[in-house]
């Protein structure tokens, strides 16, 4: 009976892992089948035939003659590069601005810092779709429509509040005595931030980077509103073009989604030892 809690915990872990991985297996199986096979035998767990034609098509190889595909499918390599550029840039700029804002909130005990936090929180209570028309007009006046810069600037603005809230909790968990000692030795506040706070905040920064990258990588609405040209199309926008009034390209969507998971998976694996520590720092603060 003493082992029963451990057995139940292991069983719960297995169920959670299955819940997370089974959809990925379904995605992988769909990506290596033809459209006809998938639709004709959708109840089969194991594919009846395997093919790599879906991956070849999204990588630029001409599609079979009987396929009728949207022209946007040929833009996948460029869309993948656009998404990588946007997500990486958004992550870097958001971390830079959010770390400065969060440090000010955590260390400067003045009224306006707390007010700024509540203003940040209030901005996230407004649905993004409500802001799309003024956003479109603003970007048109700034000549940022149909540019990656427009997408990056917009996403940084929307994601800053998330990053600030995460980093404030982490900065508050760091002992301020280290900074006080450095200030006594003649270090400026910015010097303390760069030389002491940021190195100690690697777990929090890594956790924030993963979250921001994932949100930016999967963002659909902002690139869909800001851009209308294939040259600046991102992967989520490309996926949306494969759903039409007459047909849904399931196998191609599965192949694109599977390839699109790689950057997020690689980033999460590289930073996994920091992520849990960064997310739990605020909760463990005494």
RODO-2510 file (C-alpha; in nm, 4 decimals, decimal comma):
residues 286
     n   res          X          Y          Z
     1     x     0,0000     0,0000     0,0000
     2     x     0,2946     0,2348     0,0620
     3     x     0,3897     0,2104    -0,3061
     4     x     0,0407     0,2998    -0,4255
     5     x     0,1007     0,6786    -0,4370
     6     x     0,4184     0,6273    -0,6404
     7     x     0,2377     0,3939    -0,8811
     8     x    -0,0475     0,6411    -0,9255
     9     x     0,2016     0,9236    -0,9826
    10     x     0,3857     0,7224    -1,2483
    11     x     0,0559     0,6336    -1,4125
    12     x    -0,0435     0,9991    -1,4191
    13     x     0,2915     1,0863    -1,5774
    14     x     0,2411     0,8228    -1,8471
    15     x    -0,1084     0,9532    -1,9229
    16     x     0,0175     1,3100    -1,9517
    17     x     0,3002     1,2023    -2,1837
    18     x     0,0551     1,0091    -2,4023
    19     x    -0,1812     1,3058    -2,4088
    20     x     0,1020     1,5258    -2,5381
    21     x     0,2678     1,2819    -2,7800
    22     x    -0,0258     1,1053    -2,9465
    23     x    -0,1248     1,4158    -3,1486
    24     x     0,2381     1,4450    -3,2627
    25     x     0,2342     1,0822    -3,3753
    26     x    -0,0861     1,1453    -3,5685
    27     x     0,0788     1,4487    -3,7288
    28     x     0,3866     1,2441    -3,8224
    29     x     0,1765     0,9620    -3,9720
    30     x    -0,0310     1,2093    -4,1756
    31     x     0,2798     1,3772    -4,3145
    32     x     0,4125     1,0552    -4,4719
    33     x     0,0908     0,9572    -4,6520
    34     x    -0,0696     1,0692    -4,9723
    35     x    -0,3874     1,2736    -4,9535
    36     x    -0,5918     0,9926    -5,1093
    37     x    -0,4630     0,7321    -4,8649
    38     x    -0,5186     0,9520    -4,5607
    39     x    -0,8763     1,0427    -4,6531
    40     x    -0,9665     0,6930    -4,7735
    41     x    -0,8280     0,5151    -4,4668
    42     x    -0,8465     0,7765    -4,1934
    43     x    -0,9433     0,5167    -3,9323
    44     x    -0,6187     0,3233    -3,9746
    45     x    -0,3714     0,3750    -3,6925
    46     x    -0,0700     0,2568    -3,8930
    47     x    -0,0305     0,4088    -4,2431
    48     x    -0,0830     0,1679    -4,5333
    49     x     0,1872     0,3338    -4,7409
    50     x     0,4718     0,5728    -4,6712
    51     x     0,5925     0,8535    -4,8936
    52     x     0,8229     1,1519    -4,8660
    53     x     0,6531     1,3471    -5,1460
    54     x     0,4915     1,5953    -4,9039
    55     x     0,8275     1,7019    -4,7634
    56     x     0,9753     1,7178    -5,1139
    57     x     0,6937     1,9450    -5,2322
    58     x     0,7205     2,1920    -4,9430
    59     x     1,0973     2,2074    -4,9935
    60     x     1,0512     2,3245    -5,3527
    61     x     1,0318     2,0129    -5,5673
    62     x     0,7582     2,0297    -5,8369
    63     x     0,4342     1,8635    -5,7279
    64     x     0,2925     1,5627    -5,9165
    65     x     0,0928     1,6595    -6,2250
    66     x    -0,2399     1,5552    -6,0725
    67     x    -0,1970     1,7838    -5,7704
    68     x    -0,3709     2,1195    -5,7735
    69     x    -0,1926     2,3276    -5,5122
    70     x    -0,1993     2,6961    -5,4208
    71     x     0,1039     2,8885    -5,5438
    72     x     0,1923     2,9835    -5,1864
    73     x     0,3134     2,6277    -5,1161
    74     x     0,6309     2,7014    -5,3135
    75     x     0,7114     2,9811    -5,0672
    76     x     0,7584     2,7505    -4,7664
    77     x     1,1410     2,7761    -4,7470
    78     x     1,1169     3,1542    -4,7532
    79     x     0,8240     3,1549    -4,5075
    80     x     1,0271     2,9351    -4,2730
    81     x     1,3167     3,1796    -4,2916
    82     x     1,0787     3,4726    -4,2326
    83     x     0,9323     3,3049    -3,9250
    84     x     1,2792     3,2307    -3,7916
    85     x     1,3877     3,5910    -3,8473
    86     x     1,0740     3,7331    -3,6874
    87     x     1,0699     3,4995    -3,3855
    88     x     1,4415     3,5450    -3,3154
    89     x     1,4279     3,9240    -3,3517
    90     x     1,1139     3,9516    -3,1392
    91     x     1,2718     3,7367    -2,8682
    92     x     1,5948     3,9408    -2,8581
    93     x     1,4284     4,2837    -2,8610
    94     x     1,1648     4,1783    -2,6091
    95     x     1,4280     4,0450    -2,3685
    96     x     1,6326     4,3654    -2,3945
    97     x     1,3419     4,6027    -2,3291
    98     x     1,1620     4,3766    -2,0805
    99     x     1,4725     4,3168    -1,8688
   100     x     1,5278     4,6926    -1,8315
   101     x     1,1625     4,7537    -1,7459
   102     x     1,1441     4,4597    -1,5051
   103     x     1,4632     4,5651    -1,3259
   104     x     1,3229     4,9153    -1,2770
   105     x     1,0032     4,7733    -1,1310
   106     x     1,1853     4,5268    -0,9052
   107     x     1,4481     4,7653    -0,7659
   108     x     1,3112     5,1183    -0,7883
   109     x     1,0606     5,1542    -0,5071
   110     x     0,8644     5,4428    -0,6553
   111     x     0,4976     5,4735    -0,7343
   112     x     0,5210     5,4939    -1,1118
   113     x     0,6848     5,1492    -1,1413
   114     x     0,3844     4,9739    -0,9898
   115     x     0,1538     5,1877    -1,2008
   116     x     0,3435     5,0770    -1,5098
   117     x     0,2934     4,7146    -1,4116
   118     x    -0,0822     4,7591    -1,3857
   119     x    -0,0882     4,9451    -1,7165
   120     x     0,1017     4,6551    -1,8729
   121     x    -0,1516     4,4118    -1,7324
   122     x    -0,4422     4,6244    -1,8577
   123     x    -0,3047     4,6239    -2,2126
   124     x    -0,3272     4,2450    -2,2225
   125     x    -0,6952     4,2516    -2,1235
   126     x    -0,7830     4,4038    -2,4611
   127     x    -0,8365     4,1423    -2,7373
   128     x    -0,5850     4,1852    -3,0174
   129     x    -0,8533     4,1722    -3,2861
   130     x    -1,0010     4,4984    -3,1548
   131     x    -0,6701     4,6746    -3,2173
   132     x    -0,6169     4,5461    -3,5703
   133     x    -0,7785     4,8408    -3,7536
   134     x    -0,5845     5,1166    -3,5696
   135     x    -0,2730     4,8997    -3,5934
   136     x    -0,3150     4,8655    -3,9700
   137     x    -0,3649     5,2404    -4,0112
   138     x    -0,0633     5,3200    -3,7932
   139     x     0,1672     5,0802    -3,9777
   140     x     0,0470     5,2128    -4,3127
   141     x     0,1389     5,5673    -4,2088
   142     x     0,4793     5,4435    -4,0929
   143     x     0,5213     5,2517    -4,4208
   144     x     0,5722     4,9259    -4,2328
   145     x     0,3000     4,7216    -4,4031
   146     x     0,4225     4,4131    -4,5907
   147     x     0,7561     4,4229    -4,4097
   148     x     0,9148     4,1953    -4,1539
   149     x     1,0010     4,5063    -3,9539
   150     x     0,6313     4,5832    -3,9146
   151     x     0,5627     4,2339    -3,7819
   152     x     0,8579     4,2508    -3,5424
   153     x     0,7678     4,5936    -3,4021
   154     x     0,4054     4,4914    -3,3518
   155     x     0,4809     4,1610    -3,1821
   156     x     0,7411     4,3166    -2,9529
   157     x     0,4807     4,5675    -2,8377
   158     x     0,2244     4,2972    -2,7663
   159     x     0,4657     4,0550    -2,5952
   160     x     0,6494     4,3002    -2,3691
   161     x     0,3918     4,2746    -2,0852
   162     x     0,4324     3,8944    -2,0683
   163     x     0,8093     3,9187    -2,0461
   164     x     0,8008     4,1998    -1,7890
   165     x     0,5724     4,0071    -1,5529
   166     x     0,7913     3,6966    -1,5709
   167     x     1,1186     3,8827    -1,5209
   168     x     0,9930     4,1005    -1,2348
   169     x     0,9238     3,7878    -1,0306
   170     x     1,2710     3,6551    -1,1072
   171     x     1,4553     3,9804    -1,0292
   172     x     1,2707     4,0044    -0,6972
   173     x     1,4054     3,6595    -0,6063
   174     x     1,7663     3,7776    -0,6412
   175     x     1,9315     3,9156    -0,3229
   176     x     1,9715     4,2919    -0,3486
   177     x     2,2710     4,2774    -0,1122
   178     x     2,4945     4,1781    -0,4033
   179     x     2,4044     4,4962    -0,5871
   180     x     2,4473     4,7050    -0,2711
   181     x     2,7994     4,5689    -0,2279
   182     x     2,8832     4,6488    -0,5892
   183     x     2,7431     5,0019    -0,5516
   184     x     2,9669     5,0569    -0,2460
   185     x     3,2673     4,9530    -0,4572
   186     x     3,1788     5,2229    -0,7114
   187     x     2,9690     5,0295    -0,9637
   188     x     2,6845     5,2229    -1,1232
   189     x     2,3279     5,0943    -1,1223
   190     x     2,3544     5,0047    -1,4907
   191     x     2,6848     4,8348    -1,4195
   192     x     2,5197     4,6272    -1,1465
   193     x     2,2439     4,5345    -1,3869
   194     x     2,4810     4,4225    -1,6632
   195     x     2,7542     4,2592    -1,4540
   196     x     2,5566     4,1076    -1,1660
   197     x     2,1836     4,0865    -1,2311
   198     x     2,1860     3,9611    -1,5897
   199     x     2,4393     3,6775    -1,5314
   200     x     2,2449     3,5616    -1,2263
   201     x     1,9192     3,5855    -1,4223
   202     x     2,0174     3,3365    -1,6936
   203     x     1,7427     3,0867    -1,5941
   204     x     1,4736     3,3551    -1,5918
   205     x     1,5931     3,5014    -1,9210
   206     x     1,6040     3,1545    -2,0798
   207     x     1,2514     3,0715    -1,9649
   208     x     1,1240     3,4034    -2,0948
   209     x     1,3064     3,3558    -2,4246
   210     x     1,1435     3,0162    -2,4806
   211     x     0,7950     3,1504    -2,4039
   212     x     0,8342     3,4586    -2,6241
   213     x     0,9842     3,2574    -2,9104
   214     x     0,6995     3,0043    -2,9015
   215     x     0,4308     3,2731    -2,8984
   216     x     0,5956     3,4679    -3,1797
   217     x     0,6634     3,1572    -3,3882
   218     x     0,2982     3,0495    -3,3705
   219     x     0,1463     3,3975    -3,4125
   220     x    -0,1057     3,4117    -3,6983
   221     x    -0,3261     3,7165    -3,6572
   222     x    -0,0604     3,9890    -3,6598
   223     x     0,1298     3,8643    -3,9708
   224     x    -0,2024     3,7975    -4,1421
   225     x    -0,3166     4,1571    -4,0890
   226     x     0,0171     4,3284    -4,1461
   227     x     0,1263     4,1421    -4,4617
   228     x    -0,0361     4,0438    -4,7896
   229     x     0,2661     3,9438    -4,9998
   230     x     0,4241     3,5996    -5,0257
   231     x     0,7703     3,7510    -4,9819
   232     x     0,6990     3,8321    -4,6159
   233     x     0,4666     3,5414    -4,5383
   234     x     0,5324     3,3431    -4,2201
   235     x     0,4667     2,9732    -4,1616
   236     x     0,1296     3,0168    -3,9800
   237     x     0,0060     3,2410    -4,2627
   238     x     0,1215     2,9854    -4,5191
   239     x    -0,0699     2,7146    -4,3331
   240     x    -0,3854     2,9251    -4,3454
   241     x    -0,3649     2,9394    -4,7261
   242     x    -0,3947     2,5588    -4,7421
   243     x    -0,7511     2,5753    -4,6102
   244     x    -0,9926     2,6819    -4,8826
   245     x    -1,3649     2,6625    -4,9493
   246     x    -1,3159     2,3525    -5,1635
   247     x    -1,0250     2,1592    -5,0192
   248     x    -0,8010     2,1178    -4,7152
   249     x    -0,4496     1,9887    -4,7848
   250     x    -0,4153     1,7714    -4,4752
   251     x    -0,0918     1,5917    -4,5593
   252     x     0,0915     1,9074    -4,6673
   253     x    -0,0289     2,0883    -4,3566
   254     x     0,0974     1,7986    -4,1454
   255     x     0,4385     1,8082    -4,3153
   256     x     0,4688     2,1859    -4,2728
   257     x     0,3586     2,1644    -3,9083
   258     x     0,6097     1,8879    -3,8370
   259     x     0,8984     2,0843    -3,9880
   260     x     0,7701     2,3973    -3,8126
   261     x     0,8040     2,2252    -3,4753
   262     x     1,1808     2,1845    -3,5117
   263     x     1,3000     2,5341    -3,4064
   264     x     1,0778     2,5375    -3,0987
   265     x     1,1806     2,1860    -3,0010
   266     x     1,5515     2,2599    -3,0466
   267     x     1,5285     2,5812    -2,8428
   268     x     1,3366     2,4101    -2,5630
   269     x     1,5869     2,1224    -2,5501
   270     x     1,8855     2,3571    -2,5423
   271     x     1,7421     2,5670    -2,2598
   272     x     1,5429     2,3017    -2,0717
   273     x     1,7642     2,3033    -1,7606
   274     x     1,7029     2,6769    -1,7183
   275     x     1,3318     2,6887    -1,7952
   276     x     1,1934     2,5236    -1,4807
   277     x     1,4270     2,7211    -1,2535
   278     x     1,3299     3,0440    -1,4229
   279     x     0,9561     2,9853    -1,4028
   280     x     0,9592     2,8779    -1,0384
   281     x     1,1927     3,1471    -0,9064
   282     x     0,9162     3,3884    -0,8126
   283     x     0,7141     3,1190    -0,6390
   284     x     1,0115     3,0107    -0,4282
   285     x     1,0944     3,3586    -0,3040
   286     x     1,0574     3,3801     0,0716
***
